[in-house]
Structures are given as C-alpha cells and as structure tokens.
Amino acid sequence: KQGGSDVRANTTTAVAQADGSFLITGHKWFTSAPNSDLLLVLAQLPEGLSCFFVPRILPDGSRNNIALQRLKNKLGNHSNASSEVEYHEAVGWLVGEPGRGVRTIIEMVNMTRLDCATASAAVMRNGTTAAAHHANYRSAFGAKLVDQPLMRNVLADLHVDAEASTLTALWLADLTDRAMRDERAAQLRRISLAISKYFICKRAPMHAAEALECLGGNGYVEDSRMPRLFRESPLMSIWEGSGNVAALDTLRAIGREPQTLEVLFDELDAATGADRAYDDALAAVKGSFADMSTLEYRARDIVGRLASLLSASLLIRHGHPAVADAYVNSRLDGSWGSVYGTLGGGVDTAALIARATPKV
Ligand SMILES: Cc1cc2nc3c(=O)[nH]c(=O)nc-3n(C[C@H](O)[C@H](O)[C@H](O)COP(=O)(O)OP(=O)(O)OC[C@H]3O[C@@H](n4cnc5c(N)ncnc54)[C@H](O)[C@@H]3O)c2cc1C
C-alpha cells in the first residue's frame, strides 16, 4: 500500500471546485479516531502533495463521502479505533499552500511526536511506581523484595529512565511554547523533539517488560494493568515516524539546517564541567560526525547518543543529583548492561527508590 512512512508516495487526489472546495478521492490504510469531527488529509494537487480539512459532517448536515472499510484488529491501543478508509469525492478545504502539504501537516505531527514522547515517559513512570509499590509489599525468601539488593538495582534502574524521560518530555513541552516566539528555541525544539521522540519511545517497551516482571506472574495478568502498558508501549515508536525513519529524519534535518545541531551542542555544552563521564561522552559524539559517508548506517547510534546526552544535561542542571549521577554513570560511560538491573556500584538506590515509590 502507498503512503505510510513514505508520505510523498500518497496517491489520493484532490480536484478543485468552483466554490473553493475540493473533491478528494483515494484510500488511507491507517486512519485513527475515524469518528473525529474532522480529519486532516493529504492529497495530490497539480502543485504537489497538499493538506486538506475534511469534516465528517458537511455544513448542510449531510455525511461526507468517507467510507470506513474496516477497523484494525490491533495488538493494543484498543480504546483508540484505527481504520481503513476510502474517500469517494469527499469534500475538503485546502489548509496552507497548495503543494506544501507536508510542511503544513508537520505542525500537527510535531505535536503528536511530543505526545508520543510524553506518553512513553508516562508509561515508564506508571510501570515504575507499580513495580516499586509491589516490591514494598511482596516478600520472598524471607524479606521484602524492595530490601533485596538485586531488586533494588532493577527498581533504581527503571526509575532512572522514567525520571530522565519525564524531565525531557516536560522540558520539550515548555520548549514547544517558547518556540512560538523565539527562533533559537524553535531550532532547538526541531532537533531535540526528533532525537527524544526516537529515543524515549524506543526505551518504553523494554521498560514496560521489566516493570511487568517485577510483579512476577501477577504482572502478566490483566488485573495488574501491566499488560496494557506493555501492549501500548511499542506503538509510540511506530507512530509519526518509526525508529529508523525518525533517526534518519533527524540526520536529514541536521543536513538541511546545520544550525540546529549547533544550538543543540550549545545547550549540551551548558552542562559540562559537572561530570567527567558527561564531558567525555559529549566530546565523543561531536567527533562521530567526522565520517559523513557512514552516517546513515550509524543513525540510530548517533541519534540515541544525542538524546541520552540531552536527558543527562537536563538532569545535571535541573534534576535530582542522585538520578543525574546514576544516569550519567551508566548510560553515558559505557558501563551499563543491555538490560535493566545492571547499574554499577556507588548508586544511591535509596534515593532513587524513594522517588519511584508512591506515597500511600
Ligand atoms: C495503531 C496505529 C494507528 C495509526 N494511525 C494513523 C493515522 O491516524 N494516520 C496516519 O497517517 N497513519 C497512522 N498510522 C500509520 C503509521 O504512522 C505508520 O504505520 C508508521 O509511520 C510506519 O509507516 P509504515 O507502516 O508505512 O511502515 P514502513 O514505512 O513500511 O516501514 C517498515 C519498517 O521499515 C523501516 N524503514 C522505512 N524506511 C526506511 C529507510 N529508508 N531506511 C531504513 N529503514 C526504513 C521503518 O522504520 C519500519 O521499521 C497508524 C499506525 C498504527 C500502528
């Protein structure tokens, strides 16, 4: 099917009418919330792909020609219907300039990317608090789980990513507001949102699986609510640019607007001097742009490292010292294992677990 990541391959067409409206004909493989009052639809005009406002009910009260063909039977995300639709001369109105559809719809897409990052951070926080709460009440082998050293490592490690992601997502939300009136903030937001959407969303499924496991068998049972977090978690990474596409988009944006990388490095430079591991990781990522010929192959690595540095810089400047220390001296210094629960020594697990545990 055409479309998807390759937005410009869209074959839906729009034909101008004398009254200023357009008749839209074509197919859409994925339309979420098709019950919405209006849809933003991309369709081809002679000038190129353009964005249209398509209401479900027309101003005269009649139904627009939007045929729902099938609802998707999805892994999760069941509360949000997703469908296949066909437009048979559906009536729409142009939004933005003809031929500038992608540029127009990107404003909405960027808000949804922020939602994806925020929702992934929320999934992590939700899973962490459920795990910490359970560990405070469940005893095995003669002691509460929360008092057993290896479980403390897992809980603290889960919390590190939950807090780093939450701080980054909230900072991005503030930056989104500032970007409306400040060009530097707009450039910083362009790159920071892209790298963070990629990285925060990528971590959520691993995090959800580990948080679920902290509840043992109960975590696999629907009553615990953990399966819902698990099912929802991969979706945020697929939506609005799945992993590879998001990483490649970031590099493309840097290629087109190199100043976005400069403002990001300025932002990251502001946190130097506090932790040697951070300073070394920042110097290393700056060096990784030297070989441009292999950039596409290394896109996930580079974008992930930039995103980790951004979260680390925010934690160093605005976060809890124990979280900042644990994040930098695991995620940035190469010592962290490939699974949760592999923090090294010297981590203030008491402070981290206290921040993860809901007060009841
Ligand atoms: C529940 C759900 C709801 C959705 N709702 C909507 C909606 O309301 N509106 C809407 O427009 N879309 C919607 N989508 C579609 C979604 O945005 C796309 O599925 C998503 O962007 C991925 O595109 P694709 O399916 O075309 O995958 P593809 O583009 O076929 O990608 C498949 C894989 O290949 C990778 N890939 C693609 N290109 C490259 C490349 N150049 N190099 C390396 N790897 C690459 C991708 O990262 C991915 O892993 C929805 C999807 C889901 C799952």
The ligand as an ORCA input file, in Angstrom:
! r2SCAN-3c Opt
* xyz 0 1
  C      -2.323      1.892     15.727
  C      -1.891      2.735     14.584
  C      -2.581      3.870     14.266
  C      -2.182      4.660     13.185
  N      -2.904      5.778     12.888
  C      -2.542      6.549     11.843
  C      -3.306      7.713     11.473
  O      -4.285      8.065     12.122
  N      -2.904      8.437     10.422
  C      -1.819      8.089      9.693
  O      -1.485      8.790      8.736
  N      -1.085      6.991      9.985
  C      -1.434      6.225     11.052
  N      -0.697      5.106     11.350
  C       0.373      4.729     10.434
  C       1.757      4.947     10.989
  O       2.060      6.305     11.073
  C       2.725      4.167     10.087
  O       2.389      2.799     10.156
  C       4.142      4.371     10.523
  O       4.546      5.711     10.298
  C       5.101      3.428      9.792
  O       4.924      3.511      8.426
  P       4.624      2.220      7.537
  O       3.564      1.416      8.202
  O       4.418      2.707      6.162
  O       5.935      1.351      7.605
  P       7.113      1.270      6.547
  O       7.426      2.612      6.036
  O       6.817      0.201      5.580
  O       8.315      0.848      7.499
  C       8.560     -0.502      7.879
  C       9.885     -0.523      8.623
  O      10.931     -0.075      7.778
  C      11.629      0.998      8.345
  N      12.055      1.905      7.283
  C      11.288      2.649      6.450
  N      12.053      3.380      5.627
  C      13.341      3.086      5.925
  C      14.608      3.529      5.428
  N      14.688      4.446      4.465
  N      15.734      3.030      5.997
  C      15.674      2.132      6.974
  N      14.513      1.687      7.497
  C      13.367      2.154      6.983
  C      10.668      1.624      9.340
  O      11.336      2.291     10.419
  C       9.919      0.402      9.839
  O      10.644     -0.229     10.871
  C      -1.057      4.308     12.414
  C      -0.328      3.155     12.763
  C      -0.742      2.375     13.816
  C       0.059      1.143     14.167
*
